[in-house]
C-alpha cells in the first residue's frame, strides 16, 4: 500500500513541506519548475501544440487588427506588437490619419531596441505624458511583466531617454504630473515607504533634479493596515486641486482633497462608494445603504450633487440611476462636463448621459449606441479636462469580431449614430455556431446565467470549454475569443461562460453573495452550470474541460477537490490556492474579498475553499494543469507550484508549467501568449479525449 504525504491538511494547516517552492528565485525551486515545465511540454507538446501555437501567434500578430488608441492633445497614441516587434512599438498618429485604411504612424519608441541596448527584459507598462507642453513622458517598464516597474523619463522631441530626468528604480507605484518639473510620486520605493500589501504608503512631491528618496512627503497613511495611498491632479477644477486617496481595503477608501502642500478636506461620503468628479460636479454610488440628509440611498443607486455645495454641508442629491434585481450599474465616467453611465438590464447593455444643473440633471438615452452583445464606452481623450464629447465604443459578441466606433455626445440632435473607425478581422469560422443563453439552479436555488456558443446539432457528448471568474465585482461578459474560437469552436467544440456570484453582473448584491464566506457559494454556482449542461443533454461530465485564472484559478482548484466528478479536465492559471498563507504571498490586498486567515473566525470559512489543504488521496480527481509565471508579483507563483507538488505526491495526474516571464498574464509577447494558451488547450482536449482534428 502506497504511503502518501498528506501535508498540509485542514487539521494541521501550518505543517507545509513545500514552503521551499515559495522561494521564487531559489535554485532548488527553479530546478523543480524547469523539470516540471519540461515534463508538461513533453506531455502536451508535439505537432498539435506547434500547429496551434503557430495559428494563435499569426492571429495575435495580424496587421489588420484594431490598434487600441487614446488621444493626448492632437495625437492618438498606440502601443503595437507584431511578429517583427514582439516587445512592441510606441507610436502616434492623428485622428484623420487613423480613420484611413492604412494610417501612417510616427514611431516614438522601439521597445525591442531599448531592451537590447539596456540588456533588460523590458515589457511595456504604459506612459504618462506631461499634459501642458507634451514634450516629456514618464515610461513604465516592467521586468518580465511584473507589476513592479522602472520609471524612465522620455523626451518626445528627441525620442530618447532623459539621462538625468525623472528616473526611478523598480518598485510598485505611480506618478502624476503636477507641472513640467514636478511629479506626485506614489511609490513603494525607499525604506519605510511600503505598506503590508506592497504599495506606497506616502505621496511625495518630487522636483526635477532632486533625490526621490528625500522628496518631501505631503501625505502618508497613518494606518498600518491600509493597502496604499496615491495622489492625483484634477485639471477640471478652476484652481489647483489634488486628490489624495487612501485605500483602507480593496473596496474601501478615504478621499481627501487639497493642493500641493497636502490634503485639506476629507470628503464625507461612504468609504465603499464609487465616485467621480468633473469641475464642480460630483457623482456617487454607495456600496451599502447610506442615510444622508434625511434620505436613505440604497446600494448601487447613483446620485449627483455640486461638489462645493456638498463640501459646504448640503445633501440635496439628485437620483440619477436606481438598480433593480437584474438591473445594475456597471460604470460611469465624465466627458466634457457630462456624466456617461453604463448599466446592464438582465445582462443587456444600456447607456445614458446626464448634464448636471443646479435644479435638475438632464437625462438622455444613448439609444443609437449598439445595444446587443458586449459593449463598452470610454473617452477618446486620456485627460478628463481635454474631453470634448468624443467617445469610443467597442461592440462585439462571441461570434462577431469587435468593432471600434466613434460617438460624438455633442453632435446636433437628433442623436447621431456612431461612426465605425475600425473592424477586427474574423479569426475563426463561426458560420455553424449559435449563441444561446441559459440559467442553472445553484445549490441554494439562485438562478445562475450562462452563455453557450457552439453547433446547434450536438449529439449529447459535446467537448465543452467552461470558464468563469466570480470575484472582486468584475463582470465577465461573453466576448469574441479568437483563441478559443480557433482551437475549440471552429473544430466543433462548445464554449460556455458562466456568470457566477462574486462578479458584478447584477451589482453589489451579486458580488457580496460570492465573497468572503460566500466564495464557496460562488464555486457551487460553477458546479451547477456544469451539471446543467449535462442535464440539458449537451454533454457528459468527462467531456467538460474547465479553465480559470487568478481568482478563477481558486475556483478551478476547488472544482478539483469539491466537484471532481463533474469535470473531465482542469486548467488552472496564475491561481490563488493556499488560503492559509495567501496574505503572506503578495495577497494581503485580497482580505476584503476572501477574509483574513490569521483571524480564527475567517479561517473557519477560508479553510472550506483552501484546496491546497483539502486535497487528499483516493479521490476521483480529473487531470489538471497548473500554470503560472515566475515574474507574477500579484499572485505568488508559490500557489501553483505547491499545489502541483502536493497533488503529484498524492499520486494524481497533475502537470505544471511556468515560463520565466509574463507577470500576471500569459506571456511577455504574442508568441509566448500563444504558447501558454495552446499548451493549456491541448492538455484539456487530450484529457477529455478530443482533439477536433479534421473538423473544418
N, C-alpha and C positions, 0 to 999 in steps of 0.2 A: 504494500500500500504506500502511495506517494505521500511524503511528509511535506506539507505546504507551509510556507511562512505567511501567516495571515496578516501580519502587521502592515500598517497601523489598523486598528479596529475601532469600532464605535465605543467599546468598553474601555479601551486604552488608547485614546486618540493621539497621545503625545509620544508614544513609542514608535518612532518613524525610522526605519532602517535606510531610507532613501534620501535623507537630508543632503547627502553629498551631491545629489543631482541639482540642488538649488544653486550651487556654485557655477554661475553662468559660464565663466571663462576657465574653470578648473580643468586641469589636464585630464584627470580621471573621467570627469563628466563629458568633456569633449571627445575623448576616445570612445565613450559609450555612445554618444549621439552619432558620431561618424559611422560606427559599425552598424548601428540600428538603421540609419538612413540608407546605407549600402544594402542591407538586408531587404528593406522595403522596395528600393529601386529594382533589385533583382526579382522580387516577387511581382511587382506591379509594372515593371518596365517592359522592354521589348518593342516589337513592331507596332502594336496598337498604341502604346504610350507615345512613341516617337511620332506616329501619324497624327495623333490627337494634339500633341504639343505644337506641331508644325501648323495644324489647322487653326488653332487658337491664336498662335503668335501672328499669323497672317491677318486674322480678324482684328486683333488689338492694334496692329501696325497700319491698318488701312489708311491711305492718304485721304480718302473721301469721307472719313468720319467727321462728326461735328467738332470743330475746335471750340472748347469752352472759353468764354470771354468775360471780362469785366472792364468797365470804362473808367479811366482816370484822366480827367481833362479832355484833350482832343483825341486820345488814343484808346484803342481796345487792346488789352494785354491778354496773352495766352501762353500757357506752358504746354509744349508739344513733345511727345515721344514717338519714335518710329524705329524701323529696323536700322537705319543709318545713324540714329541718335538715341540710343537706348536709355541714356540718363536724361536727355531732353534738351530742348531749346526754349529759352525765354525770349519772346518776340512780341512785336506790336504792329498794329495797322490802324486804319481809320474805319469808321462805320461804313462809309461809302464803298471802300475797297472790300470790306468783309462781305458785303451783300452781293459781290460778284461771284461768279462760279469758281474762279481761281484767284483769290486775293493775293496781293503781294505783301510779304511780311518783312519788317525791319528787324534783323537779328540784334538782340541785346546781349545775350549770354549763351555760350555753348557749354553746358554743364559737363559734358564728356571731356571737353578740352580742359576745363578747370580742374576736374577730378584727376586727370592725368598729370597736369602740371603740379598740383599740390600733393599727389600721391595719396589721395584720400578717397574713401568710398562714399562720395557725396551723393545724397538724394535730396531732391528739391522739397523744401518745406514752405515755400511762398516768399513773398516780398512785400515790404511796406514802403510805399513811395511817399516822400515828403510832399504834402499837398499844396504848399504855397508856390514854390518855384518849380517843383517837379524835376529837379536836376539830380537828386540823390535818392537812393533807396537803401533799405537795410534788408539783406537777403537772410533767409533762414535755411541753413544747410544741415542736413541730418546725416550722421554716420550710419549707413546701412538701413535707414528708415526708422530710427528710434524717435521717440517724442522729444527727447533732449536734443537741442540744436546748437549750432555755432552761428552767431550773427556776424555778418560781414557787410560793411557799408560799400555801396556800389555807385559809381559815377555814371549816370545815364548819357552824358555827353561823350566821355572818352571810352565808354564801355569797359571799364576796368575797376578792380577792387581799390578802394581808398586805403592805402597802406597804414596811415595814421588816423583813420576815421573811427566811426562807432563800431568797433570790432570786439566781440565777446567770445570767450572760451565756451565749451559745451556746457549747457545747463537747460533745465526746463524753464520756460518763461517767455515773455513777450515784451515788445517795445511799442510805444506810440509816439509820434512826432508832436512835440509841443510847438516848436518852431525849427527853422533850418539848422539851428545849432544846439538844440536841447531835446532830449528824449525823456519820456516817462519810462522807467525801467522796472518791470515787474518780473524779476528773475530770481531763481534759487541759487544763483552764483554767489559764492562767498561764505565764510564761516558764520554760522548762526542765521543764515538767510533762507533756510529751507524748513518747510513745515513737515509734520509727520507723514503727510501724503506725498511729499516730494516736490511741492510747488513753492512759489515765492511767498515769503511772509512779510515783505516790505514793498513799497513803491518808492523808488528813488528818483531824484532829479539829476540827470546825467548831462553835464555840459560838455560841449566839444573840447577835446584835449585833456579832460580830467580823467582820473583813475576811476573806473566804475565801482571798484570796491570801496572807495572812500566817498562816493557820491552821497549827498545827504538824503536820508530817508524822510519823506514828507508824510508818510503814512505807514503804519505797521499794525498787524493784528496783535491784540493782547491776549488772545486765546490760544492755548497750546493745541487744542483740538481742531481749530479751523483748518480747512483744506488749503486755502491760499488766498492771496489778495491780488488785485490788479487795478490799474489806473487808465482812464480813457479820456481823451479830449473831445468835447462836444462842440462842433463848429456850427451847429444850427442855432446856438444861442446868440443873443445880441452882444453880450460881453463875455469875457473869459469864463468858461465853465468846464470843470473837470468832474468826472465821476470816479468815485473810489468804491470798489466792490470787494466785500469780504465774504467769501464763501464759507459759511459756518457748517455746511453739509452739502451733499451733492445736489440737493433740491432746495437749499435754503441759502439766503444771502442777506447781508446787511448792506444797504445802499446809502452812500453819503455823497454830497456834492460840495464843491469848494473851488479853489483855484490852485495856482502853482505853489502856494505856501502850504497847502494841505486841505483836508476836509473841514467844512464849517457847519454843515447841517446834516443830520441823519433824517432820511426820508421815511415818514411814518406809514409805510404800508407793509402788509404781511411778508414775512421772510420767504414764504414759499410762492410768492407771486411772480408771474411773468410780467414784464413791464417794458415800455418803450416811450421815448421822448423825442419830440421834434419841436424846436423853438420853445414856445410856452405851453405846449400841449402834452398831456400825459395819458397813456392808456395802460390799464392794469387788469390782469386776470388772476384773481386769488385761487390758490390751490385747495383751500379749505373754506368753510363758511366764514365770512368776515362781516362783523357788525360795526358799522361806522356811520356817524351822523344820523342815528336812529333807524337805519335801514340795514337789513342783513342780506348780503350778496352771497349767492350760492357758489360753490366751486365751479370754475370754468366759465363764469359769467365775465364778459369783457365790458369794462366801464371806462369812461373818459372824463377828464376834467382839466381846467387850466392848471399848469404846474405851479405858477406863482400864487394862485388862489389856494391851492392845496397846502403849500408851504405856510401860507398865512393863516391856515386853520379851517378854510372852507371845505365842506364834504358833500357838496351837491353834485354827485356824479350823474352822468348820462349813461344809461344802459345801452350798449351797442349790440351785444350778442348774448343770447340765452341758449344754453345747451339743452338737449333732450336725451332720452335714453340711448339713442343711437345717432345723436347729432352732436358733434364735438368739434371744438375749435382746434385747428392744427397749427396755425402760425399767424402772426401779424407783423407788419413792418411799415415804416413810414417812407413816403416818397413824395417830395415836393409839397410837404405840409398835409398830405392826405394819408389816411390810415388804410392799408390794404389787409383784409383778413381772408384766411383760407379755412374752410371747415368741411367736414365730411358729414353727409346725410346718408346714414346706412352705407358707408364706405364710398359714396358717390361724391366727387369733388364739387365744391361751390365756392364762389368768390364774391366779395363785396368791397366797396370803397366808401370811406366816410370822410367828409370835410368838416373839421371842427368849427364850432361857433359858440359865442357867449350864451346864446339862448338854447340852441339845439345843434346837433350834428346832422348834416345832410347825408343821407344814405343813397347809394347807387349800386344796383346789382351789376356785376361784370358778366352779363349773360352772353357776350359774344366770345368769351374765352372758352376753349374746349372744356367740356363737362363730362367726358367719359374717359375711362381708363385711369391712369395715374398722371396727375397734372400738378406742376409746381410753378409758382410765381416768385420772382425776386427782382430787385432793382438792377438795371443795367449799370448804374454808377456805383463804384465801390464806396464813395464817401456820401453820407446822407445829405450833407449841406450842398452837394452838387446835383442832386437828383432833380429831374425836370419833367417827371411824369412818364418816362420811358421805362417799361417793364419787360423783362424777359419771361417767356413762357416755355416750359418743357412739357410735352404731351406724348404719351406712349401707352401701350398695353402689352400683354405678354406675346402677342403675335404681330404687333405693329411697331416698327422701329421708332425711336424718339425723333421728334421734330422740334426745332428751336424757332420760336416766333417772337416778334417784337410788337408790343402793345403800347399805345400812347394814351395815358389817362387823360391828357389834356386835349385830345382831339375834339373838334367841334361836334356837337350832337347832330344826328343820332350817333350813339356809341359805335365807333368803327370796329372792324374785325382786325385781329392781329395779322401782321404781315409775316409770312414764312421767310425766315432767314436761311436756315439750313435743314436738310433732311439726312438722317443717318441711313446708310445702305442696309438692305436686307442681308443678314448674315446666315440665315438658315431657311430651309424650305418649310413654310408654315401653311402650305395650301391644303393639307388634310387635317389641320388642327382645329379644335373648337375650345372655347373658353367658357367654363360654367362656374357658377357659384353655389356652394352648399353650406350646410351647418351640421355640426356634430354635437351630440349631447354629452357634456362633460360629467364628471363623477358627482357633482352637486346639482346637476340639472341645467347649468348655464349653457346657452347655445353658442358654439364656437364657429365663426365663419371660416371658410377656406375656399381658395380659388384653385380650380383644376384645369390644366391645359394638357391636351393630348388628342389622340384619334378618337373619333366618335364610335368606332366599330370594335371595341375591345372584346376580349374573349374570357375575361374574368381572372386573368393572371398577368395583368399589365405590369411591366417593370416601372415602379414608381419612385421618383425622387421627391422626398418630402422635407420641407425646411420650415423654420420659424425662428423668432428671436425672443420676444416676450420679456422685455426688460427696459428699465430707465424711461418709460413713457414714450418709447420710439415706435412709430407706426411702420410696419413692414407691409408695403403695398405691392401687388404684383406688377412686375415691370418686364421689359424686353431684355431677357438674359441671353446674350449671344452665345456664351459658353455652354449653358445647359441646352439651348436650342440646337447647337451643333452636335453636342456629344450625347444628347438624350432625346429630345423631341424629334429631331429630323430622322432619327433611326427607329422611330416607332414607340418610344417611351412616353411616359406621362409625368408631368411635374405638378407639384402641389405646394402652395404657400398657405400656411395656417396663421390666423390672427388670434393667437393665444393671449391670455391675460398677462399683465405686466407691460404690454405695449401701450401705445397712446391712441389706438384706433377709435376708441369710444371715450376718450377723455380720462380725467383723474380717477374716476371710479374704476375703470378698466385697469389702469396702471396699479392703483393701490391694492386691488384684489389679487395681483400677481407679484407682489414684492414682500420682503421680509418673510413672515410666516406663511404668506400666500404664494411664495415661489413654488412650493411643492404643488399647489393647485394649478399653476401655470403649466407645470410639467404634465399633470393629469390631463390638461386640455389637449396637449400634443398627442398623447397616447390615445385620447378619444377620437381624434381625427384619423389616426392610423386605423383604429378599429372600425370607424365609419366607412372608410374606403373598402374594407373587406365586407362589411355589412351590405353595402350597396352593390357588391358584385364586381367591383372594379379590379381588384387584385387579391393576392394572398399574402399573409404576413411574411413569408420567406422571400417575397418579391418587393418588399418595401425597403428602400435604401434611404436613410435619413442623414441629413447634414446640418451642422450649425456651428457658428463661430463666436468666440468671446463669451458673452452671456449665453448665447446659443450653444456654445460648447459645453457649458454647465448643463444645459438641457439635454444634450446628446449623451453625456456621461450618465445622467440619471435615467435615460431610456435604457441604457445598458444594464444598470443594476436594479431598476424598478419594473421595467416592462420589456424584458428581453424577448419574450415570446411574440411580440408584435412586430418585430423587425428582422430583416434578413442581413442587414449590414449597416454600419455606422461610420460616419466621417466626422471627426471631432477636431475643429481647428482653433488655433490660438486660444485654448479654453481656460476657463476658471474651473477648478475641480476640487482642490484641497481647501475645504471651507473652514478647517481648523486654523490654518496658517495663512489664509489669503491676505489678511491685513498686514502681515509681515513680508509678503511677497508683492510689494508695489500696490496693494489693493485697498489701503485704508480709505480711499475716497469712495469706495463702494459700500460703506457701512449703512448709509441711508437706504440703499436698495436691498441689502441682504441681512444686515444685522451685525453685531459685534461678537465674535466668538469668545472674546475674553470675558463677556458677561454671561454667567450661567443661564439666565433666562433666555438669552438669544441663542446660546449653543443648543438649547433644548430643541429649537426648530431648525437651526442650521445643520445639525448632525443628520437630520432627515433628508437633506439634499447633498451631503458630502459623499459623493460616490466613491471617492478615494478610500474612505474608511468603511463604506458599506460593501465594497467588493469582497466576495467570498468564493471559495472553491465549490465546485459541484453544481453550478448554475447553468442554465441554457443560454449563456451569453453569445450573441452573434459576433462574427468577426468585426473588429474595429480598427480604424487607422486614426491615430492621434498625431496631429501635425502642429508645429509651432515654428517660430524663428528665433535664432539666437539674439537678434537685436530688438526683440519685443520688450520695451520697458514700460508698457502699460499693463499687460497681463503677463506675469513672470513665466518664462518657459519651463520652470520647475514643475508647474502643474501637469503639463502633458508628459514631461519626462517621467515623473514619479508614478503617474497612473499607468503608463505603458510598462514600466519596470515591475510594478506590483502585479498587474494582470498576467504578464509573462511568467512571473514567479508562481502564480496560481495555476499555470498551465493553459491559459486561454490564447486563442489566435489573435493577439494584439500586435499591431505594427506601429512604427514610429518614424516620423520624418521631420528633419529640422534643417532647413537651409541657413546659411550664415547671415543673410541679410533679409530685409523685408519689413522689419518693425512689426506693428500690429496689423499685418496685412499678408498678402500672398507673394510678395517678391518685390525687388527694387526696380525691375524693368519689365517690359511686356513679355519677354521670353521666360523669365523666372516665374512671373504670374501665371503664364500659360502652363508651365511645368507643374506648378503646385496644383492647379485645378485639374489638369489632365491626369495626374497621378491619383488624386482622390477619386475622380470619377471612374477611372479604370479599375481601381480597387473595389468600388461599390458595385459596378456592373459585374465584375468577375465573381464577387462574393454572393450575388443573388442569381448567378447562373445565366447572365445575359450580357451580350456584347453589342447587339444591334448590327452585327456585320452583315452587309449585303442588303440592308433595309434602306431603300432610297439612297 
